[in-house]
Amino acid sequence: MRTEQLEYIAAVTRLGSLRRAAEELRLSQPALSETVRNLERELGVDLLERKRTGATMSAEGRDLLPYIVHVLEAVDRLRSAAGERHRVSRMVRVGTVNAATVPLLVPAVRDFRAAHARTQVEVVGARQTEIHRALSEGGLDLGLVNHLDGDDPPAGFDSVQLLHGRPVVCLRPESPLAARPYVSADDLLGEPLIAMRTGYVMHRYVHRLLEGREAAFAYSTDGAEMGKLMVAEGLGVTVLPDFSVVGDPLERLGTITYRPIAGDATRVLLTLRRRRAESVPQAARHLHEAFVRRARELGGTLTVSR
């Protein structure tokens, strides 16, 4: 067994594709595939499930992944102690539903990078279900997801509640609705509504708020960032957690604003999740700590669940 074999399987797991891993590692795909198969033969297990859509960790591979990560971390520490200047850089991948990007995610990543200059951070926008699947398969190290107060957390993850807030209507300041202290569900029915696609918590919340009624006209999009841009361009209004709007550059510039929803006491919780494992990569653990520190600075209420 060679260290590079473990490096290769970690890259395939992270990128979800032999082709993409080969490109990043600057290897031919056949050479990479053969190296992985040699490791599988040596261990006596199939580490990957190879499909036409890409390669993902098998159940056996997921069980062994913490040990692979632990070995790679130990090798990095050895290289560092030996003073090797050209050691392999690690990458931490964070999945996000694009919630609290400016107040939480950006400062946490900035703080992490100040202490880990050689470690790359990749931020991936996705829906909750996609983030949970990638966490389970090892394609993501951390995931930032929303859930509604009272929802049962999915099994198999360690979760930390970072922030809590209320759903608000995000709209332009010159909108007639902005002159009101609150916006009602009936008000939303008469506006072009920019809704999150199925799979986002806010899609489910709006459907519940409107009791299945359809707005006059509706768009659908992925994530809060695109929703806010569409509002800023005058396409309509959207419903987001307040922590995704307050302090946003568009809100600070006066391009968008927000109003509470009349008669609604729903709480939206922003949670940081990672796959439950005996060994967590050091870089992922440090970025996790950076998120927690930033949440405390913002006055977040922290609740750890397993």
Secondary structure, DSSP 8 states (H G I E B T S, - for coil): --HHHHHHHHHHHHHT-HHHHHHHHT--HHHHHHHHHHHHHHHTS--EEEETTEEEE-HHHHHHHHHHHHHHHHHHHHHHHTT-TT----EEEEEE-S-SIIIIIHHHHHHHHHH-TT-EEEEEE--HHHHHHHHHHTS-SEEEEEEETT----TTEEEEEEEEE-EEEEE-TTSGGGGSS-B-HHHHHTSEEEEE-TTSHHHHHHHHHTTT---SEEEEESHHHHHHHHHHTTS-EEEEEGGGTTT-HHHHTTS-EEEEBTT----EEEEEEEE--S---HHHHHHHHHHHHHHHHTT---EEE-
